[in-house]
Amino acid sequence: MNGVRQIWLVAVREMRERGRSRAFRISLAIMILVVIGMIIVPALIDTSGGSKDVGLAGTVPGDLSQTIVDQGTAVGTTTRVQHFDTLAAGEDAVRNGDIDVLVVDAQRLEWRRREAPQLRAIVTGAIQLVAVRERAAAAGISPDELLALVAPVPVENVELGSVPGRSLDDETAAIVMIALLLIAISTYGNLVLAGVVEEKASRVVEVLLVRMPARSLLAGKVLGIGLLGLGQFVVTALAALVAIRAVDTFDLPAVRGAVLAWVVLWFVLGYALYASVYGALGSLASRSEDAQSVAGPATVVLIAAYFASFTTVGSPESLPARLLSYFPATAPMAMPSRIAMGATTWWEPLLAIALTLAAIAGLVQLGGRVYTRAILHSGPTLRLWDVWRGGTSRRSGAVGGSPTVPGG
């Protein structure tokens, strides 16, 4: 059985075993519910739009009611207007919550508690507009002449911190993608770490190593968990899209399809890079309790890469941002951000991919060496330097001598 088939068999085993596990199903359900909740709940409690009730009392200009309705429609708010014969009746309606605001003599607004800024803007804008019309009519100005006088002057907005072709949506998309990549790489890299430690603690790995080299076992584990994680994210993304279509008030930042494709590619590369490290470091621990301590250096590097990648959002064309997007440890989060910001030339992502693939190849060799020498060790947690200097793996307390690891 060749190495590729061995790796694939291990990957299939990982997907089957972990996909059937209760923990995986619960985590998938929680992830879907959290994403859907983050989309639907804000829409349900959104008070920026919807309908508002306005009461009118006292002296009311003839067209004030219709003007309030028109002003509300202009900003996406349905406004209903009620007339009250007395001020006391209008104020009782405010106290009872039947109306949101009472307009008295077209000059005073009465609220139940705090004022609502958007509704205040709608009502006061309508009052001002009606007043202007009345004054224009008194001065003998026709409605057409009035429209010409009050026609808005076009004003151009220029953001000095922006560049042509780049929008706020691009920056939002970059920030969201950096966070998602951190979560994905960290989550599934730690799954590889936990899987290695679990198999080592239960001695299942000893059975597996009889049939295949340690490097194939590590590579298969990384591949299987990576494919499972990618599938989990795809399912979650589909659930989010369904929720977004059901809620019209949720706005997604405009992201180009090509940018999304780059994000998927860099998730694969970033996961392969860090999962290889997590898997190798996991072989140093003999208990699940020691897993996070041995993976500490990799976690620190990943978190540092996350924060460093924000440099690419603020100034994606600067020299530090370019270097971060080329360096393999930071490229999985820095390069997609620069691509989303439209700050890369055609050759930069290709160079970053080549450097990252070279780093992955080197880490597979180095990680495989550590994994091969440490995977059968039991007892105290090994130090990376001791494993690196050591010649062969020795399992503490082994009967009949020290086993030699296949593929070592």
C-alpha positions in Angstrom: 0.0 0.0 0.0 1.6 3.2 -1.1 1.9 6.4 0.9 -0.9 8.3 -0.8 -3.4 5.5 -0.1 -2.3 5.3 3.5 -2.8 9.0 4.0 -6.2 8.8 2.4 -7.3 5.9 4.5 -6.3 7.7 7.6 -8.2 10.8 6.4 -11.3 8.8 5.7 -11.1 7.2 9.2 -10.8 10.7 10.8 -13.8 12.1 8.9 -15.9 9.0 9.7 -15.0 8.8 13.4 -15.2 12.5 14.2 -18.2 13.1 12.0 -20.2 10.5 13.8 -19.1 11.7 17.3 -21.6 13.4 19.5 -19.2 16.3 20.2 -18.9 17.1 16.5 -22.6 17.1 15.9 -23.2 19.3 19.0 -20.5 21.8 17.9 -22.0 21.9 14.4 -25.5 22.6 15.8 -24.2 25.2 18.1 -22.2 27.0 15.4 -25.3 27.0 13.1 -27.6 28.3 15.8 -25.1 31.0 16.9 -24.7 32.3 13.3 -28.4 32.3 12.6 -29.0 34.0 15.9 -26.5 36.7 15.2 -28.4 37.4 12.0 -32.0 37.1 13.0 -32.1 38.4 16.6 -30.8 41.9 15.7 -33.4 42.1 13.0 -36.2 41.1 15.5 -35.2 43.8 18.0 -34.3 46.4 15.4 -36.0 49.7 16.2 -34.5 51.8 13.5 -37.3 51.1 11.1 -40.7 49.6 11.5 -43.8 51.7 12.2 -44.3 54.8 14.4 -47.4 56.4 15.7 -47.5 60.2 15.8 -50.3 62.2 17.5 -51.3 65.7 16.6 -53.1 68.1 19.0 -53.9 71.8 19.1 -53.4 74.0 16.0 -52.3 71.7 13.1 -51.4 73.0 9.6 -53.5 71.3 7.0 -50.8 69.3 5.2 -48.7 68.4 8.2 -50.1 64.8 8.5 -49.3 63.9 5.0 -45.9 65.6 5.2 -45.0 63.5 8.3 -46.0 60.3 6.4 -43.9 61.3 3.4 -40.9 62.1 5.5 -41.1 58.8 7.2 -41.4 56.9 3.9 -38.3 58.7 2.7 -36.2 57.1 5.4 -37.9 53.7 5.4 -40.2 54.2 8.4 -44.0 53.7 8.2 -45.6 56.6 10.1 -49.2 56.6 11.2 -50.8 59.9 12.3 -53.7 60.3 14.7 -55.6 63.5 15.6 -56.7 64.3 19.1 -59.4 66.8 19.9 -57.8 67.8 23.2 -54.3 68.1 24.6 -55.2 65.9 27.6 -56.4 63.1 25.3 -53.2 63.2 23.3 -51.0 63.2 26.5 -53.0 60.2 27.8 -52.2 58.4 24.6 -48.5 59.1 25.0 -48.6 57.8 28.7 -50.4 54.6 27.7 -48.0 53.9 24.9 -50.7 54.2 22.2 -48.5 56.8 20.3 -44.8 57.4 20.3 -44.9 61.2 20.3 -47.4 64.0 20.5 -47.0 67.1 18.4 -48.6 70.1 20.1 -49.5 73.2 18.0 -46.8 72.1 15.5 -44.2 73.5 17.9 -43.7 71.1 20.8 -42.9 67.4 20.9 -44.0 65.4 24.0 -42.5 61.9 24.7 -43.3 59.2 27.2 -39.7 59.0 28.4 -36.7 59.5 26.2 -37.0 61.0 22.7 -36.3 58.8 19.6 -33.8 60.6 17.5 -35.0 59.3 14.2 -38.6 60.0 14.8 -37.7 63.4 16.1 -35.9 64.1 12.8 -38.9 62.9 10.8 -41.4 65.1 12.7 -39.3 68.2 13.0 -38.3 68.0 9.3 -42.0 67.8 8.4 -42.8 70.8 10.6 -40.0 72.9 9.0 -41.1 71.9 5.5 -44.7 72.9 6.2 -43.6 76.2 7.7 -41.5 77.0 4.6 -44.4 76.3 2.3 -46.7 78.5 4.3 -44.2 81.4 4.3 -43.6 80.9 0.6 -47.3 81.1 -0.2 -47.7 84.2 1.9 -44.8 85.8 -0.1 -46.5 85.0 -3.4 -43.9 82.3 -4.3 -45.4 79.5 -6.4 -44.8 75.8 -5.5 -42.6 75.3 -8.5 -40.5 78.3 -7.6 -40.2 77.1 -4.0 -39.0 73.7 -5.2 -36.3 75.4 -7.3 -35.2 77.5 -4.2 -35.0 74.6 -1.8 -33.6 72.0 -4.2 -30.6 70.3 -2.5 -27.2 71.1 -3.8 -25.2 68.0 -4.7 -22.3 67.5 -2.3 -19.4 65.1 -3.1 -17.9 63.0 -0.3 -14.2 62.4 -0.5 -12.5 60.1 2.1 -8.8 61.1 2.3 -7.9 57.9 4.0 -9.3 55.8 1.1 -8.1 55.0 -2.4 -10.1 54.8 -5.6 -11.9 51.5 -6.0 -11.9 50.8 -2.3 -14.9 51.1 0.0 -15.9 50.6 3.6 -17.3 47.2 2.6 -13.9 46.2 1.6 -12.4 47.0 5.0 -15.3 45.3 6.8 -14.9 42.2 4.7 -11.2 42.2 5.4 -11.7 42.4 9.1 -14.4 39.7 9.1 -12.2 37.4 7.0 -9.2 37.7 9.3 -11.3 36.8 12.3 -12.9 33.8 10.5 -9.6 32.5 9.4 -8.2 32.8 12.9 -11.2 30.9 14.3 -11.1 28.2 11.6 -7.3 27.6 11.8 -7.2 27.6 15.6 -10.3 25.3 15.9 -9.2 22.6 13.5 -5.6 22.8 14.4 -6.5 22.1 18.0 -8.6 19.2 16.8 -5.5 17.7 15.3 -3.6 18.3 18.5 -6.3 16.7 20.6 -6.6 13.7 18.2 -2.9 13.0 18.4 -2.8 13.2 22.2 -6.0 11.0 22.5 -4.6 8.3 20.3 -1.3 8.4 22.1 -2.9 8.2 25.5 -5.1 5.3 24.5 -2.3 3.5 22.7 -4.4 3.3 19.5 -1.4 4.8 17.7 0.7 1.8 18.5 -1.7 -0.4 16.5 -1.8 2.1 13.6 1.9 2.4 13.4 2.2 -1.4 12.7 0.6 -0.8 9.3 2.0 2.5 8.2 4.8 5.1 8.8 4.2 7.8 11.4 4.5 10.6 8.7 1.6 9.0 6.8 -0.5 8.9 10.0 0.1 12.5 10.7 -0.6 13.7 7.2 -3.8 11.6 7.0 -5.0 13.1 10.3 -4.3 16.6 9.1 -6.1 16.0 5.8 -9.1 14.3 7.3 -9.8 16.9 10.0 -9.2 19.7 7.5 -11.8 18.3 5.1 -14.2 17.8 7.9 -13.7 21.4 9.1 -14.1 22.8 5.6 -17.4 20.9 5.3 -18.5 22.2 8.6 -17.8 25.8 7.6 -19.6 25.3 4.2 -22.7 24.0 6.0 -22.6 26.9 8.4 -22.2 29.4 5.6 -25.2 27.9 3.7 -27.3 28.2 6.9 -26.2 31.9 7.2 -27.2 32.6 3.6 -30.7 31.1 4.2 -31.1 33.3 7.3 -30.0 36.4 5.5 -32.5 35.8 2.7 -35.2 35.4 5.4 -34.2 38.7 7.0 -34.2 41.6 4.7 -32.7 44.0 7.2 -29.3 42.3 7.4 -26.7 43.8 5.1 -23.7 41.8 4.0 -20.5 43.6 3.0 -20.1 43.4 -0.8 -17.4 40.8 -1.4 -16.3 39.6 -4.8 -16.4 36.0 -5.7 -12.7 35.9 -6.5 -12.0 37.2 -3.0 -14.0 34.4 -1.4 -12.1 31.9 -3.5 -8.8 33.3 -2.2 -10.1 33.1 1.4 -10.9 29.4 0.9 -7.5 28.7 -0.6 -5.7 30.5 2.2 -7.7 28.7 4.8 -6.4 25.4 3.3 -2.9 26.7 3.3 -3.0 28.2 6.7 -4.6 25.1 8.2 -2.0 22.8 6.6 0.8 25.0 7.9 -0.4 25.2 11.5 -2.0 21.8 11.8 1.3 20.2 10.9 2.9 22.0 13.8 0.0 21.2 16.2 0.2 17.5 15.3 3.9 17.3 15.8 3.7 19.2 19.1 0.9 17.0 20.3 3.1 13.9 20.1 5.2 15.5 22.9 2.4 15.1 25.4 1.3 11.9 27.0 -1.9 13.3 28.6 -4.8 15.4 27.4 -4.1 17.8 30.2 -0.7 18.6 28.8 -1.9 19.2 25.2 -2.4 23.0 25.4 0.9 23.6 27.2 3.0 21.8 24.5 1.1 23.7 21.8 1.7 27.1 23.5 4.4 28.3 21.1 2.2 27.6 18.0 -0.8 29.3 19.6 1.3 32.4 20.5 2.5 32.6 16.9 -1.0 32.3 15.5 -2.4 35.0 17.8 0.5 37.3 17.0 -0.1 36.7 13.3 -3.8 37.6 13.8 -3.0 41.0 15.4 -0.2 41.8 13.0 -2.5 41.2 10.0 -4.6 44.2 11.0 -1.8 46.3 9.6 -2.9 45.2 6.2 -6.4 46.8 6.8 -5.2 50.2 7.7 -2.4 50.5 5.2 -2.4 47.5 2.8 0.2 48.9 0.5 2.8 49.7 3.1 6.1 47.8 3.3 5.2 46.1 6.6 1.9 44.9 5.2 3.6 43.5 2.1 6.2 41.6 4.2 3.5 40.2 6.5 1.5 39.0 3.4 4.6 37.1 2.1 5.8 35.6 5.4 4.3 32.1 5.7 3.2 32.4 9.4 1.2 35.5 8.7 0.3 35.1 5.0 -2.9 33.1 5.6 -4.5 36.1 7.2 -2.6 39.0 5.8 -2.7 38.2 2.1 -6.5 37.6 1.9 -7.0 41.0 3.6 -4.8 42.8 1.1 -6.6 41.0 -1.8 -10.0 42.1 -0.4 -8.6 45.7 -0.2 -7.5 45.6 -3.8 -3.9 46.3 -2.9 -2.1 43.5 -4.6 -0.5 43.0 -8.0 -1.0 39.7 -9.9 2.3 38.2 -8.8 2.1 38.9 -5.0 -0.4 36.2 -4.1 1.5 33.7 -6.2 4.7 34.5 -4.5 3.1 34.2 -1.1 1.6 30.8 -2.1 5.0 29.5 -3.2 6.6 30.6 0.0 3.8 29.1 2.1 3.9 25.8 0.2 7.7 25.7 0.7 7.2 26.3 4.5 4.5 23.6 4.6 6.8 21.1 2.9 9.6 21.9 5.4 7.3 21.7 8.4 5.9 18.4 7.2 9.5 17.0 7.2 10.5 18.6 10.5 7.1 17.8 12.1 7.2 14.3 10.8 10.6 13.8 12.4 9.4 15.1 15.8 6.2 13.1 15.5 8.1 9.9 14.6 10.5 10.1 17.5 8.0 11.2 20.2 4.7 9.5 19.4 5.4 6.2 21.3 6.8 8.0 24.3 4.8 7.8 27.5 5.4 9.4 30.9 6.5 13.0 31.4 6.0 15.6 28.7 8.9 15.6 26.3 10.9 18.8 25.5 11.1 19.6 21.8 14.9 20.0 22.0 15.3 16.6 23.6 13.3 14.9 20.9 15.2 16.8 18.2 18.5 15.6 19.5 17.3 12.0 20.2 17.9 9.2 17.8 14.9 6.8 18.2 11.6 6.8 20.1 11.5 4.9 23.4 8.4 4.1 25.3 8.8 4.2 29.0 8.4 0.8 30.6 8.2 -1.1 27.3 8.5 -4.8 27.6 11.1 -6.5 25.6 13.1 -3.4 24.7 12.4 -0.2 22.9 10.2 -0.4 19.8 11.4 1.3 16.6 8.8 3.5 15.0 8.1 2.7 11.3 9.1 5.5 9.0 11.6 6.8 11.5 
